[in-house]
Structures are given as structure tokens and as C-alpha cells.
Amino acid sequence: MQGKVRLGQDSGNEKKIVLIDEKALEEKLYENLKRKELPDYLLYTGFGGARNWLNLDESRTFPVARKLTGLLEENIDSIVNFIPTGMSMVSVGVGKGEKERIILEKLVRKNEAEESCDAGEKKPIHYYPIDINTQMVDMALENVQNLPVEKKGIVGFIENMPLLKNHWHLPVLFCILGNTFCNYEPDFILKLVEENLESGDLFMFDAHILPGQSGSEEGRSARNTVIGTYSSRENALFNMYPLLHYGMVPEDFDFELLFKHVHSRIGPLYRTRKTLSILRDTEITLGPGTVKFKEGDIIRMGFTYKYTFDQLTAFLDAWGFDILRKFLSEDRTNTIILARKRT
Ligand SMILES: C[S@@+](CC[C@H](N)C(=O)[O-])C[C@H]1O[C@@H](n2cnc3c(N)ncnc32)[C@H](O)[C@@H]1O
């Protein structure tokens, strides 16, 4: 997941660093489809990919990221109390940067209040919205245009965190918001963050979680809700988007979702697993070439983990993170965690 570095002035007068381009993403789509795979990041690429996510996020049947915005709004004062003045904010998978705007507004106010008490040196807040979608980075920059923060957008993969971190001022509040944390293997994402944060940095992420263990009544009902949400027509269309974009129609495939236990170092975890089953012979042509599908082909897709709060705590502990502050919605189905690497 490497790319060229290009500096742009694409959004007002803000700097944007482009580490991946659209052509490379189209090639990845082609290579993946030839292997009958469609990893989730390919659902978000290009202008259409940005619209694809925003449509899903606005849909009544898929309130996952929106509910996490609500939880953030309810707890923002308390969260900001734990963020030292002058800390930079990095947010990967930033989308349109709505949650980041909520945090930055409060951080700016806190900074200003401290500056007025203390006539000392001013500490600017640096903000780095990062996403694989260049339009999302533009939207996130636009969202904070009138805030007095130093902005630098980066178009790049979270997987390239060692490269991304060359661009930011330390210390950072490193954020993964909108339930994006759950789209990665827990050991992979926590290792990546642990290895690339410095002492003094903070890590904040949010997650849509299961309120109870498998056997409990609330656990059972939450699992049914998860299956309903992720099997909705809106989510099915979201997952078909790249194929629809290149000319296939919804009647060409079935979207199937499983919600099953998988093994992990802390015991069994729930995870969705998605596939598209091809219903008739067809082909699509992308920039790099044509991909043929046969009736009965199965395209393997990404997944989302659904942890309980205790499972998240166990993973953070195993990877050497101390939880500074945790926030749980009343029904225990959403959480925001602010953590620090153990020194
Ligand atoms: C579920 S959306 C969340 C958006 C936003 N944080 C929110 O809360 O609404 C995931 C975001 O991550 C971006 N994304 C997906 N895979 C990525 C990757 N490998 N590296 C960086 N960003 C990625 C997508 O383009 C999208 O904007």
C-alpha cells in the first residue's frame, strides 16, 4: 500500500498531501475482483465512493456512525478535559470530518481560555484529516475552514501509518472514529497504533458494540439488531457499489451476511462476514482490463467485529494501552475510549 507523495493546494489554501491516486485504486479493484475479492476500502473510492458512504450514513436503517456522533456530543466536555492543550489531532478514515469538527471546536475554546489566563507562548493546534478518499479529505478540511487550526489533509491508507506519521507534529491525539476500528483485525490495528504512537500521544476510537454476552437476553436482541442493520437494502447497495458503478445491476448478485463467532487470543468474538454471490454470467470493464464472472461465483468481502466492552478492554490491555476515560451509551451499545500507550 505504497504510493507517491504529491503536494496539492486542492482545498482552499490548505495543504493536501496525496499518497495514493485514483488510478492505483482502480488497479487494486481490478486485481481484487480477478481474485473474487472486494475488500471494504474499495467501497469508498472515487467521487462515487464518497457519495456511497455519505448515502449510507444518512440512511434511516444504518445509524451506526451517526449514533457515535451523538455519544461524542454528549460527552465532549469531559473528553476534552483529558486532552492537553496544544496537542495535534490526527484522524484516520475521517469521512467528512463531522466528529473531528465537534472535538476541534472545543479544543480551540479550551486553548483560547488557557491563553487568556496565561500570557505565555501560543500553541497552535495542528489538524491532519486522513482518508483514502481525496474528496473526503477536502470535505473534512472544508468543515473546519473557519477554525483557527493549522490544517494539513493526507490522502493515504491507515496501513501506511509509519509513512503518515512523518507529516505530523507531536504529540498527537490519534483518532479512528465512526466504528472504523472494528473493520480491522484487532491484533493488526492495535499493533499498528502501538508501534507508531510515541509516549505522550493519545489514542481515541469509538465502536458499536454488543451490550452483553452471547447467552444473555440483551446480547441476543442486540445480535438480531446487528443482523437487521447490516442486512438492510441500504447496506447491501453500499456493498455492491463498485460493481454497480462499472455497469452491473442489483439483480446480478445476492448480498449475503453471516454473523458468527471467530477465534481470537481472548476467546470467541462476533464478526460479520459478507459475500456477493453472482447470479448470472457477466463481465465488467475497468481501466486495467475486463473481469469475467460466472453464475455461482462468490466474491469475498470485508467484515466488522462486534465486541463487548470487556473484550475491547482485554485487547487494549494485551497491547499495552491504559484506558484514561471510557464512555458508554445508556444501552451499552456504543462506546468511545480514550487510551494511552503504557510506558
Ligand atoms: C465507516 S466510514 C467513517 C467515516 C467517519 N469517520 C465517520 O465517523 O462518519 C470509514 C472511512 O474510512 C475511510 N477508509 C476506509 N479504508 C481506509 C484505509 N485503509 N485507510 C484510510 N481511510 C480508510 C473511508 O473512505 C471512510 O471515509
The ligand as a Tripos MOL2 file, in Angstrom:
@<TRIPOS>MOLECULE
LIG
   27    29     1     0     0
SMALL
NO_CHARGES

@<TRIPOS>ATOM
      1 C1        -17.1610    3.9990    8.2310 C.3       1 LIG1
      2 S1        -16.5120    5.4120    7.4250 S.3       1 LIG1
      3 C2        -16.3380    6.5060    8.8180 C.3       1 LIG1
      4 C3        -16.2470    7.9480    8.4070 C.3       1 LIG1
      5 C4        -16.2120    8.9400    9.5570 C.3       1 LIG1
      6 N1        -15.0790    8.7250   10.4470 N.3       1 LIG1
      7 C5        -17.4950    8.9410   10.3370 C.2       1 LIG1
      8 O1        -17.4570    8.7240   11.5380 O.co2     1 LIG1
      9 O2        -18.5440    9.1810    9.7280 O.co2     1 LIG1
     10 C6        -14.8460    4.8720    7.1000 C.3       1 LIG1
     11 C7        -13.9410    5.9250    6.4700 C.3       1 LIG1
     12 O3        -12.6210    5.3870    6.3880 O.3       1 LIG1
     13 C8        -12.0780    5.5830    5.0850 C.3       1 LIG1
     14 N2        -11.1830    4.4380    4.8480 N.ar      1 LIG1
     15 C9        -11.5080    3.1650    4.5230 C.ar      1 LIG1
     16 N3        -10.4220    2.3750    4.4660 N.ar      1 LIG1
     17 C10        -9.3740    3.1740    4.7710 C.ar      1 LIG1
     18 C11        -7.9730    2.9380    4.8850 C.ar      1 LIG1
     19 N4         -7.4630    1.7230    4.6760 N.pl3     1 LIG1
     20 N5         -7.1780    3.9770    5.2440 N.ar      1 LIG1
     21 C12        -7.6930    5.2230    5.4470 C.ar      1 LIG1
     22 N6         -9.0100    5.5020    5.3540 N.ar      1 LIG1
     23 C13        -9.8490    4.4960    5.0240 C.ar      1 LIG1
     24 C14       -13.2740    5.6440    4.1710 C.3       1 LIG1
     25 O4        -13.0020    6.3340    2.9680 O.3       1 LIG1
     26 C15       -14.3130    6.3480    5.0530 C.3       1 LIG1
     27 O5        -14.2380    7.7440    4.9410 O.3       1 LIG1
@<TRIPOS>BOND
     1     1     2 1
     2     2     3 1
     3     2    10 1
     4     3     4 1
     5     4     5 1
     6     5     6 1
     7     5     7 1
     8     7     8 2
     9     7     9 1
    10    10    11 1
    11    11    12 1
    12    11    26 1
    13    12    13 1
    14    13    14 1
    15    13    24 1
    16    14    15 ar
    17    14    23 ar
    18    15    16 ar
    19    16    17 ar
    20    17    18 ar
    21    17    23 ar
    22    18    19 1
    23    18    20 ar
    24    20    21 ar
    25    21    22 ar
    26    22    23 ar
    27    24    25 1
    28    24    26 1
    29    26    27 1
@<TRIPOS>SUBSTRUCTURE
     1 LIG1         1 GROUP 0 **** ****
